[in-house]
Amino acid sequence: RQKLLEFGWDVLPHPPYSPDIAPSDFHLFRSLQNSLSGKNFNSLIDIKNHLEEFRRET
């Protein structure tokens, strides 16, 4: 925190709870990261298809 202040950055308080991200959603981030690991996509359509398949499976 001190280093950020030295750089002149504003340090904003972190809310104890974010209504946008509930604790129950965090497992999705790890699952999504695992599903993307080692993947290379050739097009935006490929990415969209992968994400749609991921959503159907979770």
Buried (B, 14 or more C-beta within 10 A) or exposed (E): EEEEEEEEEEEEEEEEEEEEEEEEEEEEEEEBEEBEEEEEEEEEEEEEEBEEEBEEEE
